[in-house]
């Protein structure tokens, strides 16, 4: 891979995942140093186009394909995708360094493990409910089936102050060592 110019990256996305579709729209709207091409993992003939790809769990981790069919998965795929963007290249380089890489890895793992749940929350169209749900522990969605939590009564949502939400979010994330 060393010395090969990267003139395009192919990002394999789950075309059935609302979180993935939103991420794709966001990426497409960014100025790009390296053009990103998006191909849904549901595309027929993917293994013919990219031999060996059938050995990867494309539903579980983001996959990015570069020159000579070199590929990245997981946190490396996310970092390569950010590296391709004008406004995010420096951040991607920083996050790839030993000091920040564990944080980037933990964030990607959390998003990946909960993407079906997040996707269902996004599909519900209720951003206030999504924000409130992110404060609480998300359900285990590793098997690909997630149930939405029941909506909170409006008066209960309004009683939770911004300070309380912030305190609960900080408490949730402080337990998670990188």
Secondary structure, 3 states (H helix, E strand, C coil): CCCCCCCEEEEEECCCCHHHHHHHHHHHCCCECCEEEEEECCCCCHHHHCCCHHHCCCCCCCEEECHHHCEEECHHHHHHHHHCECCCHHHHHHHCCHHHHHHHHHHHHHHHHCHHHHHHHHHHCCHHHHHHHHHCCCCCCCCCCCCCCCCCCHHHHHHCCHHHHHHHHHHHHHCCCC
